[in-house]
């Protein structure tokens, strides 16, 4: 299994991506991707925090302004740890059809790096 690809994005990218996927607020702690699972969506963390967990230990913390899981979604690659979103975190959820729509409509050089890499 591969590592999860994580990319920080600019405010410009956050605004552009939220036009495609309305942000959602998680009020409770939730596992959004399970270890060994191929993600059903990529995520753009707008506010709050997300933890990557392996063997019940936090191995990485992701802060706002981060896009992750998109490459794994588009390549059908399983994730090697659990991804947990903390309470009061806001994310845009980018399913496969939304990512394809973004790639189709976006100018390549204006896309976040994670999406540029998928487009090529």
N, C-alpha and C positions, 0 to 999 in steps of 0.2 A: 504494500500500500504506500502511496505517496504522501508527502506532507501537504498540508493545506496551504494554498497560495494566497497571500495576504498583501493587499496594496492600499497604501494611504491615498486618499483622493482630496482634491481641492474643493472649496466651497462651490466653485463653478460646476464641477462634476456632480456634487451632491444635488444642486438645484436641477441640473439637467436630468439626472437619473430619477429623482422623485416625481418628475413630470410623467414618467412611465409607470411608476409603482408608488402608489399612495403609502406614506409611512404608517406603521402600526406600532402602538405602544404595548409592551409586555408589562403587565402589572405584577406578575409573579415570576419567580425564577423558573426557567423552563429549559429543558434540553431540546435544542432545535435540530441538531444532527447527532446521531449516535455513532459510536466507534464502529468502523467497518461498513457503514452505510454509504451508498452513493447518494449525495445530497439531491433533494427534490427542488432546490432553489439555491441561488447565490444570495448573499445578504450585504446590504449597505448599512453599517451602523452609523446612525445620525447623532444619537445621544445615548449616554449610558456606558455600559461595559459588558464585554463578553469574555468568558474564560474557556480556554482549551484544556481539557482534562484527560489525563491518562492514569489509570490505576488509582483513581480517586484523589489524585493530586493535580493542582493547577499547574500546568506547564507553561502557559502563556496567557497574558491578559491583553485584550484588544480594546483600544479606546475609540471614541467617536471619530468619524472621518475615515473609516476603513471599509474596504470592499473585500469580501472573501467568499470562497466557495464557487465562484463563477466558472473558473477553469475546470474544476472537478465536475461540476454540473454538466458542462458542455462536452467533456471527455469521458463521462461515465466512470469517473475514478472514485473509489471508496476513500473515506477519510479515516485516518489512523487513530483518532481520539474523539471524545465527545465534545460538542460545542454547546456551552450553557450560557444563556442570556440572563442577565441579572434584572431584578425588578426595576420598573420605571425606565427601561431602555427603549429607544425608538429605532426601528429598522424599516428599510424598504426591502421587500422580498421580491427577488427577481427570478421568476420561473423561466424555463427554457424558451418559451414562445416570446416572453418579454425581452429576453436577452437577444434573441434573433431579430426582433423588431428594432431594438436599439442599434444593433449592428447595421441593419438595413437602412435606417434613417440617419444615422450619425455620420459625420465626417470623421474619417479615421484619426486624423491628428488631434481632434478635439475630444476623443474618447479617453477614459482612464486607461492606464497602461495594461491592466488586466484584460480589458476588452479589446485593446489594440492587438494583443498577443493572440487572442482567440480568432480575430478577424483575418489574420494573415494565413 
